[in-house]
Amino acid sequence: MEGLIEGLSPLPKHARRSITFDRGTEFSALPHLKAGLGIDPWFCDPQSPWQKGTFENSNNRLRRYLPRKSDPTEFTTRY
């Protein structure tokens, strides 16, 4: 959880309003994440594999345009 807190803390608050996880036991320390970032974690519903698929599909689409070395703190919003 410390790694997630360190990685997401530099983002503006509107860019880290929530975070969605799979239902793995590795996320049992979520109260620590919530306290560290002030965001609400969400879990994919059991027996709902399409939720995880949507999440992974969105990540794949982002990776097409954003190299792994991208610094998300440098992104701006264009309207």
A tleap script that builds the chain and sets N, CA, C and O, in Angstrom:
source leaprc.protein.ff14SB
mol = sequence {
  NMET GLU GLY LEU ILE GLU GLY LEU SER PRO
  LEU PRO LYS HIE ALA ARG ARG SER ILE THR
  PHE ASP ARG GLY THR GLU PHE SER ALA LEU
  PRO HIE LEU LYS ALA GLY LEU GLY ILE ASP
  PRO TRP PHE CYS ASP PRO GLN SER PRO TRP
  GLN LYS GLY THR PHE GLU ASN SER ASN ASN
  ARG LEU ARG ARG TYR LEU PRO ARG LYS SER
  ASP PRO THR GLU PHE THR THR ARG CTYR
}
set mol.1.N position { 0.814 -1.190 0.000 }
set mol.1.CA position { 0.000 0.000 0.000 }
set mol.1.C position { 0.860 1.258 0.000 }
set mol.1.O position { 0.466 2.279 -0.563 }
set mol.2.N position { 2.016 1.193 0.618 }
set mol.2.CA position { 2.905 2.360 0.623 }
set mol.2.C position { 3.296 2.756 -0.793 }
set mol.2.O position { 3.343 3.942 -1.121 }
set mol.3.N position { 3.577 1.768 -1.625 }
set mol.3.CA position { 3.927 2.058 -3.016 }
set mol.3.C position { 2.794 2.755 -3.754 }
set mol.3.O position { 3.035 3.682 -4.527 }
set mol.4.N position { 1.566 2.318 -3.522 }
set mol.4.CA position { 0.415 2.973 -4.157 }
set mol.4.C position { 0.243 4.392 -3.642 }
set mol.4.O position { -0.038 5.310 -4.412 }
set mol.5.N position { 0.412 4.568 -2.346 }
set mol.5.CA position { 0.277 5.906 -1.763 }
set mol.5.C position { 1.341 6.835 -2.340 }
set mol.5.O position { 1.034 7.962 -2.729 }
set mol.6.N position { 2.574 6.376 -2.398 }
set mol.6.CA position { 3.657 7.197 -2.949 }
set mol.6.C position { 3.445 7.495 -4.426 }
set mol.6.O position { 3.715 8.605 -4.886 }
set mol.7.N position { 2.962 6.508 -5.165 }
set mol.7.CA position { 2.759 6.696 -6.591 }
set mol.7.C position { 1.579 7.586 -6.945 }
set mol.7.O position { 1.622 8.307 -7.942 }
set mol.8.N position { 0.524 7.542 -6.136 }
set mol.8.CA position { -0.688 8.296 -6.453 }
set mol.8.C position { -0.775 9.651 -5.756 }
set mol.8.O position { -1.538 10.514 -6.190 }
set mol.9.N position { -0.025 9.850 -4.706 }
set mol.9.CA position { -0.080 11.112 -3.956 }
set mol.9.C position { 0.197 12.351 -4.804 }
set mol.9.O position { -0.471 13.368 -4.617 }
set mol.10.N position { 1.160 12.305 -5.734 }
set mol.10.CA position { 1.430 13.513 -6.524 }
set mol.10.C position { 0.300 13.920 -7.471 }
set mol.10.O position { 0.263 15.063 -7.928 }
set mol.11.N position { -0.613 13.008 -7.768 }
set mol.11.CA position { -1.716 13.342 -8.668 }
set mol.11.C position { -2.653 14.345 -8.021 }
set mol.11.O position { -2.835 14.321 -6.804 }
set mol.12.N position { -3.253 15.231 -8.815 }
set mol.12.CA position { -4.242 16.150 -8.245 }
set mol.12.C position { -5.420 15.363 -7.674 }
set mol.12.O position { -5.733 14.270 -8.147 }
set mol.13.N position { -6.055 15.914 -6.678 }
set mol.13.CA position { -7.127 15.204 -5.974 }
set mol.13.C position { -8.240 14.737 -6.926 }
set mol.13.O position { -8.773 13.643 -6.741 }
set mol.14.N position { -8.599 15.531 -7.929 }
set mol.14.CA position { -9.672 15.134 -8.844 }
set mol.14.C position { -9.280 13.942 -9.701 }
set mol.14.O position { -10.156 13.278 -10.255 }
set mol.15.N position { -7.994 13.651 -9.826 }
set mol.15.CA position { -7.530 12.523 -10.635 }
set mol.15.C position { -7.416 11.239 -9.826 }
set mol.15.O position { -7.107 10.185 -10.382 }
set mol.16.N position { -7.658 11.310 -8.534 }
set mol.16.CA position { -7.559 10.111 -7.681 }
set mol.16.C position { -8.712 10.054 -6.686 }
set mol.16.O position { -8.510 9.888 -5.483 }
set mol.17.N position { -9.916 10.194 -7.213 }
set mol.17.CA position { -11.098 10.173 -6.353 }
set mol.17.C position { -11.480 8.778 -5.896 }
set mol.17.O position { -12.060 8.619 -4.822 }
set mol.18.N position { -11.165 7.767 -6.691 }
set mol.18.CA position { -11.463 6.389 -6.313 }
set mol.18.C position { -10.453 5.476 -6.983 }
set mol.18.O position { -9.731 5.882 -7.894 }
set mol.19.N position { -10.416 4.234 -6.517 }
set mol.19.CA position { -9.520 3.235 -7.091 }
set mol.19.C position { -10.249 1.894 -7.027 }
set mol.19.O position { -10.918 1.593 -6.038 }
set mol.20.N position { -10.119 1.090 -8.081 }
set mol.20.CA position { -10.828 -0.181 -8.165 }
set mol.20.C position { -9.834 -1.329 -8.171 }
set mol.20.O position { -8.832 -1.295 -8.885 }
set mol.21.N position { -10.120 -2.335 -7.375 }
set mol.21.CA position { -9.251 -3.497 -7.244 }
set mol.21.C position { -9.999 -4.779 -7.561 }
set mol.21.O position { -11.229 -4.836 -7.533 }
set mol.22.N position { -9.224 -5.796 -7.862 }
set mol.22.CA position { -9.729 -7.141 -7.933 }
set mol.22.C position { -9.991 -7.573 -6.485 }
set mol.22.O position { -9.667 -6.824 -5.563 }
set mol.23.N position { -10.552 -8.727 -6.267 }
set mol.23.CA position { -10.901 -9.152 -4.916 }
set mol.23.C position { -9.801 -9.987 -4.257 }
set mol.23.O position { -10.107 -10.828 -3.412 }
set mol.24.N position { -8.540 -9.784 -4.614 }
set mol.24.CA position { -7.434 -10.552 -4.066 }
set mol.24.C position { -7.112 -10.182 -2.618 }
set mol.24.O position { -7.401 -9.071 -2.174 }
set mol.25.N position { -6.515 -11.115 -1.893 }
set mol.25.CA position { -6.164 -10.883 -0.492 }
set mol.25.C position { -5.026 -9.879 -0.343 }
set mol.25.O position { -4.799 -9.364 0.752 }
set mol.26.N position { -4.308 -9.593 -1.430 }
set mol.26.CA position { -3.212 -8.632 -1.343 }
set mol.26.C position { -3.711 -7.215 -1.046 }
set mol.26.O position { -2.921 -6.322 -0.740 }
set mol.27.N position { -5.001 -7.023 -1.139 }
set mol.27.CA position { -5.562 -5.699 -0.874 }
set mol.27.C position { -6.250 -5.616 0.488 }
set mol.27.O position { -7.159 -4.808 0.675 }
set mol.28.N position { -5.832 -6.427 1.415 }
set mol.28.CA position { -6.456 -6.438 2.744 }
set mol.28.C position { -6.093 -5.209 3.574 }
set mol.28.O position { -6.756 -4.939 4.575 }
set mol.29.N position { -5.071 -4.465 3.191 }
set mol.29.CA position { -4.652 -3.279 3.950 }
set mol.29.C position { -5.259 -2.000 3.373 }
set mol.29.O position { -4.655 -0.930 3.455 }
set mol.30.N position { -6.436 -2.112 2.800 }
set mol.30.CA position { -7.056 -0.946 2.180 }
set mol.30.C position { -7.368 0.193 3.142 }
set mol.30.O position { -7.338 1.347 2.714 }
set mol.31.N position { -7.668 -0.062 4.425 }
set mol.31.CA position { -7.859 1.081 5.323 }
set mol.31.C position { -6.623 1.990 5.370 }
set mol.31.O position { -6.746 3.206 5.513 }
set mol.32.N position { -5.440 1.395 5.250 }
set mol.32.CA position { -4.208 2.179 5.229 }
set mol.32.C position { -4.157 3.046 3.969 }
set mol.32.O position { -3.743 4.204 4.029 }
set mol.33.N position { -4.574 2.494 2.838 }
set mol.33.CA position { -4.606 3.251 1.585 }
set mol.33.C position { -5.614 4.389 1.680 }
set mol.33.O position { -5.331 5.510 1.259 }
set mol.34.N position { -6.769 4.106 2.222 }
set mol.34.CA position { -7.800 5.137 2.347 }
set mol.34.C position { -7.324 6.270 3.248 }
set mol.34.O position { -7.554 7.441 2.946 }
set mol.35.N position { -6.663 5.932 4.350 }
set mol.35.CA position { -6.139 6.956 5.257 }
set mol.35.C position { -5.022 7.758 4.595 }
set mol.35.O position { -4.928 8.970 4.790 }
set mol.36.N position { -4.178 7.089 3.817 }
set mol.36.CA position { -3.040 7.755 3.193 }
set mol.36.C position { -3.402 8.661 2.033 }
set mol.36.O position { -2.739 9.675 1.815 }
set mol.37.N position { -4.442 8.319 1.284 }
set mol.37.CA position { -4.812 9.096 0.103 }
set mol.37.C position { -6.150 9.810 0.235 }
set mol.37.O position { -6.430 10.747 -0.512 }
set mol.38.N position { -6.967 9.378 1.170 }
set mol.38.CA position { -8.290 9.977 1.318 }
set mol.38.C position { -9.231 9.615 0.184 }
set mol.38.O position { -10.087 10.416 -0.193 }
set mol.39.N position { -9.082 8.406 -0.369 }
set mol.39.CA position { -9.958 7.961 -1.456 }
set mol.39.C position { -10.685 6.692 -1.048 }
set mol.39.O position { -10.261 5.982 -0.136 }
set mol.40.N position { -11.767 6.422 -1.723 }
set mol.40.CA position { -12.536 5.215 -1.453 }
set mol.40.C position { -12.133 4.108 -2.400 }
set mol.40.O position { -12.227 4.278 -3.616 }
set mol.41.N position { -11.683 2.974 -1.876 }
set mol.41.CA position { -11.397 1.833 -2.746 }
set mol.41.C position { -12.682 1.092 -3.098 }
set mol.41.O position { -13.622 1.059 -2.303 }
set mol.42.N position { -12.721 0.509 -4.266 }
set mol.42.CA position { -13.846 -0.279 -4.743 }
set mol.42.C position { -13.336 -1.645 -5.165 }
set mol.42.O position { -12.187 -1.789 -5.582 }
set mol.43.N position { -14.187 -2.633 -5.056 }
set mol.43.CA position { -13.846 -3.981 -5.495 }
set mol.43.C position { -14.791 -4.415 -6.595 }
set mol.43.O position { -15.968 -4.054 -6.594 }
set mol.44.N position { -14.277 -5.187 -7.530 }
set mol.44.CA position { -15.156 -5.805 -8.511 }
set mol.44.C position { -16.092 -6.751 -7.770 }
set mol.44.O position { -15.678 -7.407 -6.814 }
set mol.45.N position { -17.331 -6.826 -8.192 }
set mol.45.CA position { -18.297 -7.710 -7.544 }
set mol.45.C position { -17.953 -9.167 -7.817 }
set mol.45.O position { -17.464 -9.499 -8.896 }
set mol.46.N position { -18.211 -10.054 -6.827 }
set mol.46.CA position { -17.999 -11.478 -7.088 }
set mol.46.C position { -18.940 -11.948 -8.203 }
set mol.46.O position { -20.042 -11.421 -8.357 }
set mol.47.N position { -18.509 -12.912 -8.954 }
set mol.47.CA position { -19.298 -13.468 -10.046 }
set mol.47.C position { -19.574 -12.430 -11.139 }
set mol.47.O position { -20.542 -12.568 -11.886 }
set mol.48.N position { -18.730 -11.390 -11.241 }
set mol.48.CA position { -18.911 -10.348 -12.254 }
set mol.48.C position { -17.607 -10.092 -13.001 }
set mol.48.O position { -17.020 -9.018 -12.867 }
set mol.49.N position { -17.148 -11.064 -13.784 }
set mol.49.CA position { -15.850 -10.928 -14.433 }
set mol.49.C position { -15.770 -9.779 -15.437 }
set mol.49.O position { -14.672 -9.313 -15.741 }
set mol.50.N position { -16.893 -9.317 -15.954 }
set mol.50.CA position { -16.870 -8.228 -16.918 }
set mol.50.C position { -16.377 -6.935 -16.289 }
set mol.50.O position { -15.843 -6.077 -16.991 }
set mol.51.N position { -16.546 -6.776 -14.973 }
set mol.51.CA position { -16.047 -5.564 -14.328 }
set mol.51.C position { -14.517 -5.517 -14.381 }
set mol.51.O position { -13.941 -4.471 -14.680 }
set mol.52.N position { -13.875 -6.613 -14.102 }
set mol.52.CA position { -12.413 -6.670 -14.179 }
set mol.52.C position { -11.968 -6.509 -15.623 }
set mol.52.O position { -10.968 -5.843 -15.892 }
set mol.53.N position { -12.685 -7.100 -16.540 }
set mol.53.CA position { -12.338 -6.977 -17.947 }
set mol.53.C position { -12.410 -5.539 -18.425 }
set mol.53.O position { -11.548 -5.094 -19.183 }
set mol.54.N position { -13.423 -4.811 -17.996 }
set mol.54.CA position { -13.557 -3.410 -18.377 }
set mol.54.C position { -12.382 -2.607 -17.839 }
set mol.54.O position { -11.832 -1.748 -18.527 }
set mol.55.N position { -12.012 -2.895 -16.614 }
set mol.55.CA position { -10.880 -2.222 -15.980 }
set mol.55.C position { -9.592 -2.506 -16.751 }
set mol.55.O position { -8.835 -1.581 -17.045 }
set mol.56.N position { -9.336 -3.768 -17.082 }
set mol.56.CA position { -8.132 -4.142 -17.820 }
set mol.56.C position { -8.154 -3.575 -19.233 }
set mol.56.O position { -7.119 -3.137 -19.736 }
set mol.57.N position { -9.309 -3.576 -19.876 }
set mol.57.CA position { -9.423 -3.026 -21.216 }
set mol.57.C position { -9.100 -1.528 -21.208 }
set mol.57.O position { -8.423 -1.037 -22.111 }
set mol.58.N position { -9.575 -0.809 -20.203 }
set mol.58.CA position { -9.278 0.621 -20.091 }
set mol.58.C position { -7.783 0.842 -19.916 }
set mol.58.O position { -7.216 1.749 -20.525 }
set mol.59.N position { -7.143 0.028 -19.097 }
set mol.59.CA position { -5.698 0.142 -18.899 }
set mol.59.C position { -4.955 -0.092 -20.206 }
set mol.59.O position { -4.020 0.641 -20.528 }
set mol.60.N position { -5.363 -1.104 -20.959 }
set mol.60.CA position { -4.720 -1.382 -22.245 }
set mol.60.C position { -4.845 -0.200 -23.196 }
set mol.60.O position { -3.888 0.151 -23.885 }
set mol.61.N position { -6.009 0.406 -23.235 }
set mol.61.CA position { -6.211 1.555 -24.124 }
set mol.61.C position { -5.316 2.717 -23.721 }
set mol.61.O position { -4.747 3.387 -24.582 }
set mol.62.N position { -5.186 2.965 -22.418 }
set mol.62.CA position { -4.314 4.037 -21.953 }
set mol.62.C position { -2.856 3.761 -22.300 }
set mol.62.O position { -2.124 4.674 -22.682 }
set mol.63.N position { -2.437 2.525 -22.173 }
set mol.63.CA position { -1.040 2.176 -22.440 }
set mol.63.C position { -0.657 2.370 -23.900 }
set mol.63.O position { 0.523 2.531 -24.214 }
set mol.64.N position { -1.638 2.356 -24.792 }
set mol.64.CA position { -1.336 2.612 -26.203 }
set mol.64.C position { -0.794 4.017 -26.406 }
set mol.64.O position { 0.079 4.243 -27.244 }
set mol.65.N position { -1.321 4.961 -25.626 }
set mol.65.CA position { -0.978 6.360 -25.812 }
set mol.65.C position { -0.006 6.893 -24.764 }
set mol.65.O position { 0.648 7.912 -24.988 }
set mol.66.N position { 0.093 6.218 -23.631 }
set mol.66.CA position { 0.964 6.687 -22.553 }
set mol.66.C position { 2.053 5.663 -22.284 }
set mol.66.O position { 1.759 4.583 -21.772 }
set mol.67.N position { 3.292 5.968 -22.612 }
set mol.67.CA position { 4.372 5.033 -22.307 }
set mol.67.C position { 4.497 4.817 -20.800 }
set mol.67.O position { 4.125 5.690 -20.016 }
set mol.68.N position { 5.009 3.681 -20.400 }
set mol.68.CA position { 5.150 3.365 -18.982 }
set mol.68.C position { 5.984 4.389 -18.221 }
set mol.68.O position { 5.804 4.572 -17.017 }
set mol.69.N position { 6.890 5.052 -18.917 }
set mol.69.CA position { 7.752 6.032 -18.261 }
set mol.69.C position { 7.088 7.399 -18.127 }
set mol.69.O position { 7.720 8.341 -17.649 }
set mol.70.N position { 5.831 7.524 -18.536 }
set mol.70.CA position { 5.118 8.798 -18.437 }
set mol.70.C position { 4.962 9.207 -16.982 }
set mol.70.O position { 4.731 8.373 -16.106 }
set mol.71.N position { 5.091 10.498 -16.740 }
set mol.71.CA position { 4.878 11.043 -15.401 }
set mol.71.C position { 3.466 11.615 -15.344 }
set mol.71.O position { 3.215 12.663 -15.939 }
set mol.72.N position { 2.526 10.956 -14.641 }
set mol.72.CA position { 1.129 11.426 -14.651 }
set mol.72.C position { 0.952 12.807 -14.029 }
set mol.72.O position { -0.076 13.446 -14.256 }
set mol.73.N position { 1.921 13.285 -13.254 }
set mol.73.CA position { 1.795 14.626 -12.653 }
set mol.73.C position { 1.978 15.717 -13.701 }
set mol.73.O position { 1.661 16.878 -13.440 }
set mol.74.N position { 2.493 15.361 -14.901 }
set mol.74.CA position { 2.709 16.339 -15.949 }
set mol.74.C position { 1.521 16.463 -16.898 }
set mol.74.O position { 1.549 17.299 -17.801 }
set mol.75.N position { 0.483 15.655 -16.719 }
set mol.75.CA position { -0.678 15.718 -17.599 }
set mol.75.C position { -1.520 16.940 -17.280 }
set mol.75.O position { -1.607 17.371 -16.130 }
set mol.76.N position { -2.127 17.483 -18.301 }
set mol.76.CA position { -3.046 18.605 -18.114 }
set mol.76.C position { -4.400 18.222 -18.681 }
set mol.76.O position { -4.509 17.276 -19.461 }
set mol.77.N position { -5.407 18.941 -18.296 }
set mol.77.CA position { -6.761 18.714 -18.796 }
set mol.77.C position { -7.058 19.741 -19.864 }
set mol.77.O position { -6.909 20.942 -19.642 }
set mol.78.N position { -7.479 19.267 -21.025 }
set mol.78.CA position { -7.878 20.183 -22.117 }
set mol.78.C position { -9.372 20.036 -22.333 }
set mol.78.O position { -9.902 18.927 -22.407 }
set mol.79.N position { -10.024 21.150 -22.430 }
set mol.79.CA position { -11.461 21.143 -22.692 }
set mol.79.C position { -11.738 21.794 -23.998 }
set mol.79.O position { -12.895 21.891 -24.407 }
savepdb mol mol.pdb
quit
